[in-house]
Amino acid sequence: MLACANCRAILVPVAPAVRLAAVWDRVQEDIDAPRPTHIERLLRALRMRDEDARLLAAAPSLQTSWLLSVVTVLTFATAAAHADARGVAWFLTIAPLVPVIGVSGAYGRGIDPTYELTLSTPYSRYRLLLLRVLAVLTVSVTITAMFALIVERGWATMAWLLPSLAMVGLVVVLSSIIELPWAAGLVTGLYLVGLAPFALRNHEVVDLSIPLIQVWCAAIAVACAAAIVASPQFRLASRRTP
């Protein structure tokens, strides 16, 4: 067949043109489709749907550049923590902000390269927001916890975890009123105004492990989680997109 043009011409009238066109379109689609990133392959291996994995992996706060910047900041903070008590204070001040800053870049106009795409599709934007927030929170908390374990005070430095979860919860709740980056900026600003000046003024470790602080942060985190689950947007986002 490859060497005989007449034979191919005889078969043209009986060939299923519609089927051949569909096959060729599929071939072109597979060739032109962008290659999945390592994060996307990992998400697919975890049984996540292809469209969820593609949109989740496109989050700027899950890209290599962001991860390297987080590791760099935490490296300097950990080195300072080994120097003196003030360095530990700096670590405890910075650590809760890492997940919040990561969440701020999870979704939003001018930040997310797929923002306009999701606006023009029936895909739930709140579902995408929650998926990316959960992914960023998991990655940033894991990285920060690894660094916290090598600080001199050991497990005591894990006191940043509940304050961080409380702040991320507040950011997600506020995102239903204002844009996500603005919500993250507002929560970060309130945190710095309330906590950072104390550490700088007293040159002491900000003792986030005080039971009262931990209880309040836990209560805020639980209240935010309940507000998110009870919201109409969450119920709509829980439905599978066809």
Secondary structure, 3 states (H helix, E strand, C coil): CCCCHHHHHHHHHHCCHHHHHHHHHHHHHHHHCCCCCHHHHHHHHCCCCHHHHHHHHCCHHHCHHHHHHHHHHHHHHHHHHCCCHHHHHHHHHHCCHHHHHHHHCCCCCCCCCCHHHHHCCCCCHHHHHHHHHHHHHHHHHHHHHHHHCCCCCHHHHHHHHHHHHHHHHHHHHHCCCCCHHHHHHHHHHHHHHHHHHHHHHHCCCCCCCCHHHHHHHHHHHHHHHHHHHHCHHHHHHHCCCC
